[in-house]
Structures are given as structure tokens and as C-alpha cells.
């Protein structure tokens, strides 16, 4: 077993480490291991093509890893990864701007509204049940609301 390891060319070690790090980046994405994987793969190719010793291979890997991480961080700083849907897990923020009907009067700053098929805890100015309110934001699972002005005050025709 030891003879097989002693006869193993080091370029295979670097290539295997590079592929392992690339696979680890896919399993645990963080945009960090991919730069180390690139450095290991380049070191493996260099060790395969050039007759270089172990110490030089380690030095090449270290320099390439530092350069790759620095270049990658710089690139990502100027070209940030954008979320496909930044409000995906922020249900309260997703509801901002919608209107709801007060189901339990807002008294003392808190009450409940009916929105869709759910009732939500709300904070806002005192408002009687049945009044429409606009959602202005959220604080955790509590929606922040403000009463809608009656149609007569805004000059809008009532919705039918």
C-alpha cells in the first residue's frame, strides 16, 4: 500500500484536491473554495508539465491561492451576486403596500387584520373593525399599518 502511494505522481494529488474543493463548493456554496480549487488545479497541471519539487509545488499553490482569493473577492465586490427574489423569505416585507381589512379593532396600538386567508397581528393607530388599512412595513411577524383615507377625502371613486 505504501509503495503505491510513494509511486503516485504528485500532480494527481493536486488535481484530486482541486476537484474535491470544486465539488465541496457546489455542496456548500460560499464562493470561497472555488478559488482554492482553481489554484490546486493549476498547480496540478504545472506539476504534470514541469519537473518541479514538492516545496515549489506548495509555494505555487500558496501564491495562486492568495492571488485567486484576492482577485475573486475583488471581482465579487464590484459585481455582487444578486438574489433572484430578495423578499423570498420575508413575508411581511412582501406584503408592504397591500391593503387589508381590520378584523379586530386596533386599540392601544395593536390589533388584527384579515389578509387573504390569514389573520395578522398589526401595530398602528387606533382603527375600528371593518376599516381598510395599508401595510407600511413589518416588525418580525407583526405588520405595521396606517388607515386608508376614505374615498371622499381623496377624491377617488369607491371601488365596486
matplotlib code that plots the C-alpha trace (Angstrom):
import matplotlib.pyplot as plt

x = [0.0, 2.8, 4.7, 1.6, 1.4, 5.2, 5.0, 2.0, 2.8, 2.0, 0.2, -2.6, -2.8, -3.2, -5.8, -7.8, -7.7, -8.8, -11.8, -12.6, -12.6, -14.8, -17.3, -17.3, -18.0, -21.1, -22.3, -21.6, -21.7, -19.9, -17.8, -14.5, -13.5, -13.7, -10.7, -8.6, -9.8, -8.6, -5.2, -4.9, -5.9, -3.3, -0.7, -1.5, -1.2, 2.1, 3.4, 2.3, 4.0, 7.1, 9.6, 9.2, 9.7, 7.2, 8.4, 7.9, 4.5, 3.4, 4.8, 3.0, -0.3, 0.1, 0.8, -2.0, -4.5, -3.7, -4.0, -7.2, -8.9, -7.9, -9.0, -12.2, -13.1, -12.3, -14.4, -17.4, -17.1, -17.5, -20.0, -22.1, -24.3, -28.0, -30.8, -33.4, -36.1, -34.8, -38.1, -38.4, -38.3, -39.6, -43.3, -44.0, -41.9, -43.6, -47.0, -45.9, -48.1, -51.1, -54.4, -56.2, -59.4, -59.2, -60.8, -60.1, -60.1, -56.7, -56.7, -53.8, -51.6, -52.3, -55.0, -55.5, -56.2, -57.6, -55.4, -56.1, -56.9, -54.9, -55.2, -52.1, -51.1, -50.7, -49.5, -50.7, -53.1, -56.5, -58.8, -62.3, -63.0, -64.1, -61.8, -59.3, -55.6, -52.5, -49.5, -46.5, -43.9, -43.3, -41.5, -40.9, -44.3, -46.2, -47.4, -47.2, -50.3, -51.9, -55.6, -56.6, -58.2, -61.9, -62.6, -64.5, -61.3, -59.0, -61.4, -61.3, -64.5, -65.4, -64.4, -67.3]
y = [0.0, 2.4, 1.6, 2.6, 6.0, 6.6, 5.9, 8.2, 11.3, 14.5, 16.1, 13.6, 14.7, 18.4, 17.5, 15.4, 18.2, 20.7, 18.5, 17.8, 21.5, 22.3, 19.6, 21.0, 24.4, 23.0, 21.2, 24.2, 27.3, 30.2, 31.4, 30.7, 27.1, 27.5, 29.8, 27.3, 24.6, 26.7, 27.1, 23.4, 22.5, 24.9, 23.6, 20.0, 21.0, 22.7, 19.7, 17.4, 19.5, 20.7, 18.8, 20.7, 19.6, 19.3, 22.5, 24.5, 23.0, 24.0, 27.5, 27.8, 26.6, 29.1, 32.1, 31.1, 30.6, 34.0, 35.6, 33.8, 34.6, 38.3, 38.5, 36.7, 38.9, 42.0, 40.8, 39.9, 43.3, 45.1, 42.5, 41.3, 38.3, 39.5, 37.5, 36.2, 37.3, 39.4, 39.1, 35.3, 34.6, 37.9, 37.5, 40.7, 42.8, 41.2, 42.4, 46.1, 48.3, 45.9, 46.8, 44.7, 44.8, 45.3, 42.2, 43.0, 46.7, 48.3, 49.7, 50.8, 50.4, 46.7, 44.6, 42.1, 42.4, 39.9, 39.5, 36.7, 33.6, 34.7, 37.0, 39.0, 40.9, 44.6, 47.8, 51.1, 54.0, 53.1, 51.9, 50.3, 46.8, 46.7, 49.7, 49.2, 49.8, 49.9, 47.8, 50.1, 47.5, 44.8, 44.1, 40.4, 38.8, 42.0, 44.2, 47.9, 49.6, 53.0, 53.7, 54.4, 57.8, 57.4, 57.8, 61.0, 62.7, 61.5, 62.3, 58.7, 56.9, 54.0, 50.6, 48.4]
z = [0.0, 0.9, -2.3, -4.3, -2.5, -2.9, -6.7, -7.1, -9.0, -7.1, -9.9, -9.4, -5.7, -6.8, -9.4, -6.9, -4.3, -6.9, -7.9, -4.3, -3.5, -6.6, -5.5, -1.9, -3.3, -5.0, -1.9, 0.5, -1.7, -0.3, -3.3, -1.5, -2.1, -5.9, -5.8, -3.9, -6.3, -9.2, -7.5, -6.8, -10.4, -11.9, -9.5, -10.6, -14.3, -13.6, -11.7, -14.6, -17.3, -15.4, -13.3, -10.1, -6.5, -3.7, -2.0, -5.2, -5.8, -2.3, -2.9, -6.3, -4.7, -1.8, -4.2, -6.6, -3.7, -2.3, -5.8, -6.7, -3.4, -3.7, -7.3, -6.6, -3.7, -5.7, -8.6, -6.4, -4.6, -7.9, -9.4, -6.4, -6.8, -6.9, -5.4, -7.8, -5.2, -2.3, -0.5, -0.8, 2.9, 4.1, 4.0, 6.0, 3.6, 0.7, 2.0, 2.2, 0.1, 0.2, 1.8, 4.4, 6.5, 10.3, 11.8, 15.5, 16.3, 16.6, 20.2, 22.1, 19.0, 18.4, 16.7, 13.8, 10.1, 7.7, 4.6, 2.1, 4.1, 7.2, 10.2, 11.1, 14.2, 13.5, 15.1, 14.1, 15.1, 16.7, 13.9, 14.2, 12.8, 9.2, 8.2, 5.4, 6.2, 4.2, 5.2, 5.6, 6.8, 9.3, 12.5, 12.7, 12.3, 13.2, 10.3, 10.6, 9.2, 8.6, 7.9, 4.4, 3.8, 2.9, -0.9, -0.3, 1.2, -1.6, -4.5, -5.7, -6.8, -4.5, -5.8, -6.8]

ax = plt.figure().add_subplot(projection="3d")
ax.plot(x, y, z, "-o")
ax.set_aspect("equal")
plt.show()
